[in-house]
Amino acid sequence: MTPDADWLCTFDYGAASGYVYIRATPTSCVVSFSGTPVYEDCAGWIALDGVVSPVTAAGYDWGGNHHNDSLTFTWDGERFDLDHSSFGWGWRACQNPDCVVVRDGAGAILEDGCTKERTLPAVCQRIGTDGTWGSFEDTFEPCAGDPNYQ
């Protein structure tokens, strides 16, 4: 069985600055070109100013055969999508989710921080099976082959 996909990401939006934790447990597997885990058992929390609160509608999407994964959650009436700002050869992400798209309750984009300019950057680290994670230093670099950077 595929292990949980637990993530810890920086969160900076407006006056709010902290971290978001998403716990995603695989519930099934879909096979098309390859086996792809489906994560329907998800929960999330946000830590701001030392206070941890649950978020709603937490989710993790493996990202299909190319594994262009993304995280999502709702907080303070808005939906936040942690996604990728650069895709390389074959439309493949080359790093963890690195930016945020903010949507209203109906799903309309309020702010797209995942453009080439990365106006809403984020650093996401997958939690290891031993409970550890990597650095939150922003080491973003465009993916090789991304036509937006050529």
N, C-alpha and C positions, 0 to 999 in steps of 0.2 A: 504494500500500500504506500502511496505517496505520502510523505510527511506533511504536517501542517505548513502553511506558508504564512508565517507570522512576520510582520514588518513594523519597523519603527522609523518614522519620518519626521523631519523638521517641519514646522508649520509657522509661517509668517504671513499674516494677512491683516491689513489695516493696523489696528493697535494691538492685535493678538499675536503673541510669539510664544512658541512652545514646541510640543511634540505630539504626534498622533501615533497610536499603536493599533494595528489591525491584526486580529487573530482570525485566520482562515483555515478551516478544516475541510479536506476533500470529502465529497459525498458520493461521487461517481466518476466514471471515466468515459470519454467519448473518443471513438477511433475513427479518424478519417485518413489522413496520410500517416499519422502516428497517434499513439495514445496521448490524450490531453485530459488532465484532471479538471474536474468541475468542482468549484468551491461554493457551496450554497449555505454552509454553516459558518457564518462570520459574525464577529462582534468587534467593537472598537471603542477606544477611549482617547480623550484629549487631555493633555496636561498643560495648564496655563497658570503661571505664577504659583506653582507648587500645589495647585488643586487639580485633582484628576476627576473627570466627569465622563459619563458614557456619551457616545455619539450614536446616531441612529443610521439605519440603512447602510451599515458598513458592508463593503464587498471587496472581493479580489477576483480578478479575471486573469487567467493564465495567459491569454492572448493568442490562442490558436496555435497552429503548427509552427509559426515563426516565434512564438513565445514573446510577443509584444505585450507584456503584462501591464496591468493598471490596478489602482486601488481607488475606492470611492467611499465617501461617508457624507452624512448630513449633519450640520451643526449650525445652530443659531439661524435656522430657516433657510440656509443655503446649502447646495450640494457642492462638494469639493472632489475633483478628480485628480489624482496623482498619476501623471502620465509621462510620456517621453517627448522631448523637444527635438530629437534628432533620430533619424532612421537611416541606416546605411544600405549597402548592396542588398537587393532582394527584399527591401522594405523590412529590415530587421533592426531592432533596437540593439545597441551595443553596450548599454549600461542600465543600471537600475532606474526606476522612475525618477525624474529630475525636475519636475515642474508641476504647477497646479492650474487647473481650469476651474473657474467658479461659475456655478449655474444657479438660477433662481429655482423656486419650487416646481415650476413647470418644465424645467430642463433647458431653458434658453440661456445661452452664454452671457454672463455679466462681464467677465474678464477672462481672456485667454492668455494665461501666463506661459503657454507652451509654444510660443512662436520662436523664431530664430533669436529674438532679443531676450527670451527667458525672463519676462518681467515679474513672474512669481516663481522664483527658483525654489527647489526643495532638494533635500538629500534623504534618500530612503535606503535603509539597510535591512536586509533579511536577517531575522533572528536565527542563529544556528541551533542545531538540535541540542547543543550544550548550554543554550541560553545566552550566548554572547553575540555581539554584533560589531560591525566595523566602525570606522571613524565617521564623524559627521562633517569632515572637511569637504567643501564643495570642489570636486576635482573634475567637473564637467568638461568634456571635449566633444566636438561634433564627431559623429560616426564616419568612418571612412566610406566614401561613396555617396554621402548625403548631398544631393544636388543643390540644396539651399546654401551650402557653404563652399561651393566651387566657383 
